[in-house]
Amino acid sequence: MSWKRIAVTYAVALSIAGYLYVQTSGRDASVEPAVTTLAPLLQIVPGLIDTMTIKGEVGRVLLERREGRWRVAEPQGAAVTSDLIDALLETLSRIPPIEAVAADDASDAEFGLGEPSVVITMMAASDPVASIHLGDRSPTRTALYARVDGDPAVYLLGLNAGYYADLILQELAKGSAEAN
């Protein structure tokens, strides 16, 4: 490379740097777009939940928190990893909806919520806290449809919402198969 080309390259680089400096130095910081954080779909405190029911295609499991650890109350003899249940609660307490896709009950079948694939009901001190119905995956297979009891809207949630519930139900099914 010749000295002339190097000089031209540096001149172009300095011109671009000067242009960018002029463009950004005059900006007012208060004009910067605000970053919005969406609220989680479920307003729950995971540590307060002491009973949970997960119902899916393979069956129903009743879980109870005793001495800080989750145990299977029903069906008798079944076992599920306590950390999976904690992960499910943490995910449900933090995951915001991607978007609301429908606002009425008439759309249940369209989103797989007529007979949801998973229903998770959470209780604290024998009082219902929240219940979420998880339906079909979106057409792109990157999210799933959900509805919260008491809210007519159908939301699109990230797959993590159903991932841990699926793992818990798989452990339940595996335990049932081994018992037979």
Secondary structure, 3 states (H helix, E strand, C coil): CCHHHHHHHHHHHHHHHHHHHHHHHCCCHHHCCCCCCCCCCCCCCHHHCCEEEEEECCEEEEEEEECCEEEEEECCCCCCCHHHHHHHHHHHHHCCCCEEEECCHHHCHHHCCCCCCEEEEEEECCEEEEEEEEEEECCCCCEEEEEECCCCCEEEEECHHHHHHHHHHHHHHHHHHHHC
